[in-house]
Amino acid sequence: MGKLLEWMPIVKDALHKTAVAVNILCLLHVTNAHLFSVVKLVGPSMLPAFNNGNFVLSERITSRSGKVRSGDAVIIRSPEDPTKVVAKRVKGVGGDVVSYVVDLNKSDEQRTVEVPKGHVWIEGDNINNSRDSRQFGAVPYALVESRIFIVVWPPEDFRLIRKYKVM
């Protein structure tokens, strides 16, 4: 019994530290799942606004409250591969009429579509090197996960993201 009493303060301290660590991890999970998340951007589709390898902070409140608008840079669940998320620019929301160049490399042919209710039209800023709504059509709004609002890394790219005017 004496040895057990010797271990009690050590065990109590270990349990307290474990409880603190679990609370911190739960807070991080809730923050990432419902408020903010850090996303690494990969690929050239959003050049020149974002560089390959930028880390951005995105917020989930705008998308969950249905307030994503044309010009917002967003993180969406890929409609082609649901295991991936991609960054794109919203060019139109439900009810908007959007004109786009079909294939810039082959011609300047343009098409015009009306974005269905409950959907968004997304395009990469680098239209020569982006798979987006021009290939797969309007994307269900439910695939919009968050709105990018700040570039956090690398330090020389650190900046707030302002809404672009959509032409």
Secondary structure, DSSP 8 states (H G I E B T S, - for coil): -HHHHHHHHHHHHHHHHHHHHHHHHHHHHHHHHHTEEEEE--SSTTTTTS-TT-EEEEESHHHHTT---TT-EEEEE-SS-TT-EEEEEEEEETT-EEEEES-TTT---EEEEE--TTEEEEE-SSGGG--SHHHH--EEGGGEEEEEEEEEESGGG-EE-------
